[in-house]
């Protein structure tokens, strides 16, 4: 964060200083985890159901914190007292941002927004100091926390914006007004909270509606609901995708044996071949969106192919492909799941398994529950199972009774010759893999948060006892 006195912080958050020197300066980071506080930092104390951050204020002070942002005075601790620390963080973030000369890029979508944020951050990092931390910081806490990592040297601030209801993205845009807005897609993620896909589209469109007239909306040309947002933004529009009408387009897309796409990038009269180091056909669209942002921010056309080729996955548990010593290939896409993201991961699994070729490797899909689908829960899971069977998954392991409709969908596909099993929990799934995994298998692990993490961690760690057999039951 930029350097501010405690008096300036208190003014920004409409707080009162208690036991603090108004001229003391905050020179470090703003943290809500006392273990991360360093010299000159500001510790934000939240009172939660299980723990009260105020109890950790002395530890934060001992670590060098300049002050605590909290809801009550504390003996021997400099505190900026506010009614609501979360609202205070938002106010502080806006006050800091108003003092910076920075391009704010906002990104939203039903799936893929964290990956796209990472890609944009990498491209813009080649143009100047950029804040785009790995991981998911896309809500009313994560977004101001990200903003507060910017300082006077920051040139680009890349922010992920999530929503669980109408008005959420609008509120985030008021904290950090974007000049560039990117909409990745509109799907059924969180449909249980929105009620309809149309409601989701309305929520996502709040980002491009918040753009200034001299801003830029980068829209997925391959998603009709996203492309239609061109009509509701005051900003200029770039459509990016494989559709014929796209301003920035990928043609002649080819996947190699590792599922890494290459394509010809076309814009106006320019064209260039791009070879990606990322896995999955869906990364074509993500990289096009990132390329459009990079162009807007000053990257020359001649630099784009090389910059796109250098892109890598940064955030954990998102299309992380690794090979084990026993010949098993694992796709860790376990961070979260919805039907659209699982479909993309299953297609990547199919490609890595050799597609429909005669020398293909056996594919194994370990799929967990897909949360927040509401009334679409059964059909959403069944759709995933049907696609797994259609793509010829050799072994389908479904984790948890709540995900059982995946099996119904798989069973609905005639002539599917794969095996399927429903297990009660992750430990049971690990047991099935221990018994049935073969050398040279390709395994996808996917599910909503935490529901398949133990499985993929076991696949990473040989000490967990998940090995590959030689095909006849012997290790």
C-alpha positions as CSV (number, residue, x, y, z in Angstrom):
1,X,0.0,0.0,0.0
2,X,1.1,3.6,-0.4
3,X,2.4,5.2,2.7
4,X,-0.3,6.9,4.8
5,X,-0.3,8.3,8.3
6,X,-2.8,6.9,10.8
7,X,-4.6,10.2,10.7
8,X,-5.0,9.8,6.9
9,X,-6.2,6.2,7.3
10,X,-8.7,7.2,10.0
11,X,-10.0,10.0,7.8
12,X,-10.4,7.6,4.8
13,X,-12.3,5.0,6.8
14,X,-14.3,7.5,9.0
15,X,-12.7,6.0,12.1
16,X,-11.4,7.3,15.4
17,X,-7.9,6.9,16.7
18,X,-7.4,5.3,20.1
19,X,-4.0,5.0,21.7
20,X,-2.4,5.9,18.5
21,X,0.0,8.6,17.2
22,X,-1.8,10.3,14.3
23,X,1.6,10.9,12.6
24,X,2.6,7.2,12.8
25,X,2.8,5.8,9.3
26,X,1.5,2.7,7.7
27,X,4.3,1.6,5.4
28,X,3.6,-2.1,5.1
29,X,0.8,-4.3,3.9
30,X,-2.8,-4.5,5.1
31,X,-3.6,-7.9,6.5
32,X,-6.5,-9.7,8.2
33,X,-4.3,-12.7,9.1
34,X,-2.0,-11.7,12.0
35,X,0.6,-14.2,10.9
36,X,1.1,-12.2,7.7
37,X,1.6,-8.8,9.4
38,X,5.0,-7.3,9.0
39,X,6.8,-4.0,10.0
40,X,4.7,-1.0,9.3
41,X,1.6,-3.0,8.5
42,X,-2.1,-2.5,9.3
43,X,-3.9,-5.4,10.9
44,X,-7.7,-5.6,10.3
45,X,-9.4,-7.4,13.1
46,X,-12.6,-9.2,12.2
47,X,-14.8,-10.8,14.9
48,X,-15.9,-14.1,13.4
49,X,-18.1,-17.0,14.8
50,X,-15.1,-19.1,15.8
51,X,-12.4,-16.5,16.5
52,X,-12.1,-12.8,17.3
53,X,-9.3,-11.0,15.4
54,X,-9.0,-8.5,18.2
55,X,-7.5,-11.3,20.3
56,X,-4.6,-11.4,17.9
57,X,-3.9,-7.7,17.9
58,X,-1.0,-8.0,20.4
59,X,0.7,-10.5,18.2
60,X,0.2,-8.3,15.2
61,X,1.7,-5.4,17.1
62,X,4.7,-7.5,18.2
63,X,5.2,-8.4,14.5
64,X,5.6,-4.7,13.7
65,X,2.1,-3.5,12.9
66,X,1.7,0.2,13.0
67,X,-1.9,-0.1,14.2
68,X,-5.1,-2.2,14.2
69,X,-8.3,-1.5,12.3
70,X,-11.0,-2.8,14.6
71,X,-14.4,-2.2,16.3
72,X,-13.2,-1.4,19.8
73,X,-10.3,0.2,21.7
74,X,-7.7,-2.2,23.1
75,X,-5.4,-1.7,26.0
76,X,-1.9,-0.9,24.9
77,X,-2.7,-1.2,21.2
78,X,-3.1,1.7,18.7
79,X,-6.5,1.2,17.1
80,X,-8.5,2.9,14.4
81,X,-12.0,2.2,15.6
82,X,-14.8,1.7,13.0
83,X,-18.2,0.2,13.1
84,X,-17.6,-2.3,10.3
85,X,-14.0,-3.3,9.4
86,X,-15.1,-4.8,6.1
87,X,-16.7,-1.6,5.0
88,X,-13.6,0.3,6.3
89,X,-11.3,-1.8,4.1
90,X,-13.5,-0.9,1.1
91,X,-13.3,2.8,1.9
92,X,-9.5,2.6,2.4
93,X,-9.1,0.7,-0.9
94,X,-11.0,3.4,-2.7
95,X,-9.0,6.1,-1.0
96,X,-5.7,4.5,-2.0
97,X,-6.8,3.9,-5.6
98,X,-7.9,7.5,-6.0
99,X,-4.3,8.5,-5.2
100,X,-2.8,6.2,-7.8
101,X,-2.2,6.5,-11.6
102,X,-3.2,3.0,-12.5
103,X,-5.2,1.1,-15.1
104,X,-7.8,-1.1,-13.4
105,X,-8.9,-4.2,-15.2
106,X,-12.0,-6.0,-13.9
107,X,-12.8,-9.6,-14.8
108,X,-15.9,-11.6,-14.3
109,X,-17.5,-14.8,-15.6
110,X,-19.2,-18.0,-14.4
111,X,-16.1,-20.0,-14.8
112,X,-12.5,-19.4,-15.8
113,X,-12.2,-15.9,-14.4
114,X,-9.3,-16.7,-12.0
115,X,-7.3,-18.3,-14.8
116,X,-8.1,-15.4,-17.2
117,X,-7.0,-13.0,-14.4
118,X,-3.7,-14.8,-14.1
119,X,-3.1,-14.7,-17.8
120,X,-3.9,-11.0,-18.1
121,X,-1.6,-10.3,-15.1
122,X,1.2,-12.2,-16.8
123,X,0.9,-10.3,-20.0
124,X,0.6,-6.9,-18.3
125,X,3.5,-7.7,-16.1
126,X,5.6,-7.5,-19.2
127,X,4.5,-3.9,-19.7
128,X,4.9,-2.6,-16.2
129,X,4.5,-3.2,-12.5
130,X,1.3,-5.2,-12.1
131,X,-0.8,-6.4,-9.1
132,X,-2.7,-9.6,-9.9
133,X,-2.1,-12.1,-7.1
134,X,-2.6,-15.8,-7.7
135,X,-5.6,-17.4,-6.2
136,X,-9.2,-16.2,-5.9
137,X,-9.8,-12.9,-4.3
138,X,-13.1,-11.9,-5.9
139,X,-15.5,-10.8,-3.2
140,X,-16.1,-7.9,-0.8
141,X,-13.1,-8.9,1.2
142,X,-10.7,-10.2,-1.5
143,X,-11.1,-7.3,-3.9
144,X,-10.2,-4.5,-1.5
145,X,-7.4,-6.7,-0.1
146,X,-6.0,-6.9,-3.6
147,X,-6.4,-3.2,-4.3
148,X,-4.4,-2.5,-1.1
149,X,-1.5,-4.4,-2.5
150,X,-1.0,-1.6,-5.1
151,X,1.6,1.1,-4.4
152,X,2.9,4.2,-6.2
153,X,4.8,2.1,-8.7
154,X,1.9,0.0,-9.7
155,X,0.8,0.6,-13.3
156,X,-1.8,-2.2,-13.8
157,X,-4.3,-3.6,-11.2
158,X,-6.1,-6.7,-12.3
159,X,-9.1,-7.6,-10.2
160,X,-11.4,-10.6,-10.3
161,X,-15.1,-9.8,-9.5
162,X,-17.4,-12.5,-8.4
163,X,-21.1,-12.3,-7.6
164,X,-23.7,-14.3,-5.6
165,X,-26.5,-11.9,-6.4
166,X,-27.6,-8.9,-8.4
167,X,-25.7,-5.7,-7.4
168,X,-22.6,-7.5,-6.0
169,X,-20.4,-6.6,-9.0
170,X,-21.8,-3.1,-9.1
171,X,-20.7,-2.7,-5.4
172,X,-17.2,-4.0,-6.3
173,X,-16.9,-1.6,-9.2
174,X,-17.7,1.3,-6.8
175,X,-14.7,0.2,-4.6
176,X,-12.4,-0.1,-7.7
177,X,-13.8,1.6,-10.8
178,X,-12.5,-0.3,-13.8
179,X,-11.4,1.2,-17.1
180,X,-11.2,-2.2,-18.8
181,X,-13.8,-4.9,-18.2
182,X,-13.6,-8.5,-19.3
183,X,-16.5,-10.9,-19.3
184,X,-15.4,-14.5,-19.8
185,X,-18.8,-16.4,-20.0
186,X,-22.2,-16.8,-18.5
187,X,-23.1,-20.3,-17.2
188,X,-25.0,-22.0,-14.4
189,X,-22.5,-21.5,-11.6
190,X,-24.4,-20.2,-8.6
191,X,-27.7,-20.5,-10.4
192,X,-29.2,-21.7,-7.2
193,X,-28.7,-18.2,-5.8
194,X,-29.6,-16.2,-8.9
195,X,-32.6,-18.3,-10.0
196,X,-31.9,-18.2,-13.7
197,X,-29.1,-17.9,-16.3
198,X,-30.7,-14.6,-17.3
199,X,-30.2,-13.3,-13.8
200,X,-26.5,-14.4,-13.9
201,X,-26.1,-12.5,-17.2
202,X,-27.6,-9.4,-15.7
203,X,-25.2,-9.6,-12.7
204,X,-22.2,-10.1,-14.9
205,X,-23.2,-7.2,-17.2
206,X,-22.8,-4.8,-14.2
207,X,-19.1,-4.8,-14.9
208,X,-19.3,-3.4,-18.4
209,X,-22.1,-1.0,-17.4
210,X,-19.7,0.5,-14.9
211,X,-17.0,1.3,-17.5
212,X,-16.4,4.9,-18.6
213,X,-17.0,6.1,-22.1
214,X,-13.3,6.0,-22.8
215,X,-12.9,2.5,-21.4
216,X,-12.9,-0.9,-23.1
217,X,-15.2,-3.9,-22.7
218,X,-13.6,-7.2,-23.8
219,X,-16.3,-9.7,-24.5
220,X,-16.4,-13.4,-25.3
221,X,-17.6,-13.5,-28.9
222,X,-18.4,-17.2,-28.5
223,X,-21.0,-16.7,-25.7
224,X,-24.2,-15.1,-27.1
225,X,-25.2,-13.7,-23.6
226,X,-21.8,-12.1,-23.2
227,X,-21.6,-10.7,-26.7
228,X,-25.0,-9.1,-26.2
229,X,-23.5,-7.0,-23.4
230,X,-22.0,-4.8,-26.1
231,X,-25.4,-3.1,-26.1
232,X,-25.4,-2.1,-22.5
233,X,-21.9,-0.6,-22.0
234,X,-20.9,3.0,-22.7
235,X,-17.4,1.8,-23.5
236,X,-15.8,0.7,-26.7
237,X,-16.1,-3.0,-27.3
238,X,-13.7,-5.7,-28.5
239,X,-15.2,-9.1,-29.3
240,X,-12.7,-11.9,-28.8
241,X,-13.2,-15.6,-29.7
242,X,-13.5,-18.0,-32.6
243,X,-16.8,-16.7,-34.0
244,X,-16.6,-15.2,-37.4
245,X,-17.5,-11.7,-36.2
246,X,-14.9,-11.5,-33.6
247,X,-12.5,-8.5,-33.6
248,X,-9.7,-10.7,-32.2
249,X,-10.1,-14.2,-33.5
250,X,-8.5,-17.6,-33.3
251,X,-8.6,-19.8,-36.4
252,X,-7.0,-23.2,-37.3
253,X,-7.0,-24.4,-33.7
254,X,-5.0,-27.6,-33.1
255,X,-4.3,-29.5,-29.9
256,X,-1.1,-31.4,-29.4
257,X,-0.9,-34.8,-27.5
258,X,-0.8,-32.9,-24.2
259,X,-3.9,-31.0,-25.0
260,X,-2.0,-27.7,-25.6
261,X,-3.6,-25.5,-28.2
262,X,-2.0,-23.7,-31.0
263,X,-3.9,-21.3,-33.3
264,X,-3.6,-18.5,-35.8
265,X,-4.4,-15.1,-34.1
266,X,-6.2,-12.8,-36.5
267,X,-7.1,-9.1,-36.1
268,X,-7.9,-6.8,-39.0
269,X,-5.2,-7.5,-41.6
270,X,-2.7,-9.0,-39.1
271,X,-2.2,-12.7,-38.4
272,X,0.3,-14.7,-36.3
273,X,0.7,-18.3,-35.2
274,X,0.4,-18.8,-31.4
275,X,1.5,-22.0,-29.6
276,X,0.3,-22.2,-26.0
277,X,1.9,-24.0,-23.0
278,X,-1.5,-24.3,-21.3
279,X,-3.7,-27.4,-21.3
280,X,-7.3,-27.4,-22.6
281,X,-9.1,-26.1,-25.7
282,X,-10.9,-23.6,-23.5
283,X,-7.6,-21.8,-23.0
284,X,-7.9,-20.5,-26.5
285,X,-10.7,-18.2,-25.5
286,X,-9.1,-17.2,-22.2
287,X,-5.9,-16.2,-24.0
288,X,-7.8,-14.2,-26.6
289,X,-9.4,-12.1,-23.9
290,X,-6.0,-11.6,-22.3
291,X,-4.5,-10.6,-25.6
292,X,-7.2,-8.0,-26.2
293,X,-6.5,-6.4,-22.8
294,X,-2.7,-6.5,-23.4
295,X,-3.2,-4.7,-26.8
296,X,-5.3,-2.1,-25.1
297,X,-2.6,-1.5,-22.5
298,X,0.2,-1.1,-25.0
299,X,1.5,-4.4,-26.1
300,X,2.6,-4.4,-29.7
301,X,1.2,-7.0,-32.1
302,X,4.6,-8.4,-32.8
303,X,5.1,-9.1,-29.1
304,X,1.8,-11.0,-28.6
305,X,2.8,-14.5,-30.0
306,X,5.8,-14.8,-27.8
307,X,4.1,-13.4,-24.7
308,X,1.1,-15.8,-25.2
309,X,3.5,-18.7,-25.5
310,X,5.1,-17.9,-22.2
311,X,1.8,-18.0,-20.3
312,X,1.5,-20.6,-17.5
313,X,-1.1,-21.6,-15.0
314,X,-0.4,-19.8,-11.7
315,X,-3.3,-20.5,-9.3
316,X,-3.3,-23.9,-7.7
317,X,-5.7,-26.7,-8.5
318,X,-6.6,-25.3,-11.9
319,X,-5.8,-27.4,-14.9
320,X,-2.4,-28.4,-13.4
321,X,-1.2,-31.3,-15.4
322,X,1.6,-33.5,-14.0
323,X,3.2,-36.8,-14.7
324,X,4.0,-39.3,-12.0
325,X,7.0,-41.6,-12.0
326,X,4.8,-44.6,-12.6
327,X,3.5,-43.2,-15.9
328,X,0.2,-41.9,-14.7
329,X,-0.8,-38.4,-15.8
330,X,-3.0,-36.4,-13.5
331,X,-5.1,-33.3,-14.3
332,X,-5.7,-31.4,-11.1
333,X,-8.7,-29.1,-11.7
334,X,-10.1,-29.7,-8.2
335,X,-10.3,-26.1,-7.0
336,X,-14.0,-25.8,-7.9
337,X,-16.6,-27.1,-10.3
338,X,-19.7,-26.3,-12.3
339,X,-21.0,-28.1,-15.4
340,X,-19.3,-25.8,-17.9
341,X,-15.9,-26.0,-16.3
342,X,-16.2,-29.8,-15.8
343,X,-17.1,-30.2,-19.5
344,X,-13.9,-28.3,-20.4
345,X,-11.8,-30.5,-18.1
346,X,-13.4,-33.7,-19.4
347,X,-12.6,-32.7,-23.0
348,X,-9.0,-32.0,-21.9
349,X,-8.9,-35.5,-20.3
350,X,-10.2,-37.0,-23.6
351,X,-7.4,-35.2,-25.5
352,X,-4.6,-36.3,-23.1
353,X,-5.9,-39.8,-23.3
354,X,-5.4,-39.8,-27.0
355,X,-8.9,-38.9,-28.2
356,X,-10.6,-41.5,-30.2
357,X,-7.4,-42.9,-31.6
358,X,-6.7,-46.6,-31.5
359,X,-3.6,-46.2,-29.2
360,X,-5.4,-44.1,-26.6
361,X,-4.7,-44.4,-22.9
362,X,-7.4,-45.2,-20.4
363,X,-9.0,-42.2,-18.9
364,X,-10.2,-42.0,-15.3
365,X,-12.5,-39.2,-14.0
366,X,-12.9,-38.6,-10.3
367,X,-15.8,-36.2,-10.0
368,X,-17.4,-34.7,-6.8
369,X,-20.4,-32.7,-6.0
370,X,-21.1,-29.5,-8.0
371,X,-22.5,-27.0,-5.5
372,X,-25.0,-24.1,-5.8
373,X,-26.9,-25.4,-8.8
374,X,-30.3,-25.1,-7.1
375,X,-33.2,-26.5,-9.1
376,X,-30.6,-27.5,-11.9
377,X,-28.7,-29.7,-9.5
378,X,-29.8,-33.1,-10.8
379,X,-29.7,-32.2,-14.5
380,X,-26.4,-30.4,-14.1
381,X,-24.8,-33.5,-12.6
382,X,-26.4,-35.8,-15.1
383,X,-25.2,-33.6,-18.0
384,X,-21.6,-34.0,-16.7
385,X,-22.0,-37.8,-16.4
386,X,-23.4,-38.1,-19.9
387,X,-20.5,-36.1,-21.4
388,X,-18.0,-38.3,-19.5
389,X,-19.6,-41.4,-21.0
390,X,-19.8,-39.8,-24.5
391,X,-16.1,-39.1,-24.3
392,X,-15.4,-42.7,-23.4
393,X,-14.1,-42.3,-19.9
394,X,-12.8,-45.7,-18.9
395,X,-13.4,-45.4,-15.2
396,X,-15.8,-42.9,-13.6
397,X,-15.5,-42.5,-9.8
398,X,-18.2,-40.4,-8.3
399,X,-17.5,-39.0,-4.8
400,X,-20.5,-38.7,-2.4
401,X,-24.2,-39.5,-2.6
402,X,-25.0,-35.9,-3.5
403,X,-23.1,-36.3,-6.8
404,X,-24.8,-39.6,-7.7
405,X,-26.8,-38.1,-10.6
406,X,-23.5,-38.1,-12.5
407,X,-23.9,-41.9,-12.7
408,X,-27.4,-41.5,-14.0
409,X,-26.2,-39.3,-16.8
410,X,-23.4,-41.8,-17.7
411,X,-25.8,-44.7,-17.7
412,X,-28.1,-42.9,-20.1
413,X,-25.4,-43.1,-22.9
414,X,-26.0,-46.2,-24.9
415,X,-23.0,-48.4,-25.8
416,X,-20.8,-46.8,-23.1
417,X,-18.3,-49.5,-22.2
418,X,-16.6,-47.8,-19.2
419,X,-16.9,-48.7,-15.5
420,X,-18.5,-46.5,-12.9
421,X,-18.5,-46.5,-9.1
422,X,-20.1,-44.4,-6.4
423,X,-18.0,-44.0,-3.3
424,X,-19.1,-42.4,0.0
425,X,-16.1,-40.1,0.5
426,X,-12.7,-39.1,-0.6
427,X,-10.9,-41.8,1.4
428,X,-13.0,-44.4,-0.4
429,X,-12.1,-42.8,-3.8
430,X,-8.5,-43.1,-2.9
431,X,-9.0,-46.7,-2.0
432,X,-10.6,-47.4,-5.4
433,X,-7.7,-45.7,-7.2
434,X,-5.2,-47.8,-5.1
435,X,-6.8,-50.9,-6.4
436,X,-7.7,-50.0,-10.0
437,X,-5.2,-47.4,-11.2
438,X,-2.9,-48.6,-14.0
439,X,0.3,-47.3,-15.3
440,X,-0.2,-44.9,-18.2
441,X,-3.8,-43.9,-17.1
442,X,-4.8,-40.3,-17.4
443,X,-6.7,-39.1,-14.3
444,X,-8.9,-36.0,-13.9
445,X,-9.9,-34.9,-10.5
446,X,-12.7,-32.3,-10.3
447,X,-15.3,-31.1,-7.8
448,X,-16.6,-28.1,-5.9
449,X,-14.3,-26.8,-3.2
450,X,-12.6,-29.2,-0.9
451,X,-14.7,-32.2,-2.1
452,X,-11.9,-33.8,-4.1
453,X,-8.7,-32.1,-2.7
454,X,-7.7,-35.1,-0.7
455,X,-7.9,-37.3,-3.7
456,X,-5.5,-35.2,-5.8
457,X,-3.2,-34.7,-2.9
458,X,-3.0,-38.5,-2.6
459,X,-2.2,-38.8,-6.3
460,X,0.6,-36.2,-5.8
461,X,2.1,-37.9,-2.7
462,X,3.3,-41.5,-3.1
463,X,3.3,-41.9,0.7
464,X,-0.5,-41.7,0.5
465,X,-0.4,-45.2,-1.0
466,X,-2.0,-44.6,-4.3
467,X,0.0,-46.6,-6.8
468,X,-0.5,-47.9,-10.3
469,X,-0.9,-51.5,-11.1
470,X,0.5,-53.2,-14.1
471,X,-3.0,-54.0,-15.3
472,X,-3.4,-57.4,-13.7
473,X,-3.9,-56.2,-10.1
474,X,-0.2,-56.3,-9.1
475,X,1.8,-53.3,-8.3
